[in-house]
């Protein structure tokens, strides 16, 4: 802020210098004004994610499933890398209402018939993903909000750089014009001084 004031008060500052200082001030102000907006949006998203996580904590439960067949072995690609260490297999488990269910579950590759694995089910007994953790949700949203703020700042910094490059070209053109006007005067003055006795 102080450097911007100095630029505007400097009698030697050119229009391009003042334009660059103004652009820097406006872009910085724009970035600072968006930070509270990002914080509010992140807060609302965190409340929603917390509500979803709390609902999942109450509506999903873990149970033990017994594999009814062998799971496929680990798949390896042409380069010898593991493609997927998780495979699908048929299993049997007890739903929250006490009924027996049979269906496809995700298990470690190479699992055998009779192996017992932990799965998550919803209230109907259908296999589902584990419930979201409120802590994980908070960390994810904070990371996203920080990333958005930094990305927005980086975008504005790129805009500032582009403005400066354009103004630098204008400054260079102005210096060239002034040198064409002043250069002959200097050379004429030095030439005249050399001819005097």
FENNORHU-V906522 format. One line per field, one symbol per residue. phi: phi as a letter, one per 30 degrees, with the letter a starting at -180 (. if undefined). burial: 1 if it has 24 or more other C-alpha atoms within 12 Angstrom, else 0. A space follows every 10 residues. Layout:
BEGIN
phi->???
burial->???
END
This chain:
BEGIN
phi->.ddddddddd dddceddddd dddddddddd dddddddddd dddddddddd ddddddddcb bcbcccdcad dedddbdddi cddaccbcad bbbcdedjdd bbadbcbdei dcejdcbcbc bdddjddbdd dddedddddd dddddddddd dddddddddd dddddddddd dddddddddd dceddddddd ddddddd
burial->0000000000 0000011111 1111001100 1000000100 0100010011 0010010001 1111111111 1000000000 0000001111 1111100000 1011111110 1000011111 1100111100 1100001100 1100100010 0000010001 0001000000 0000000000 0000000000 0000000
END
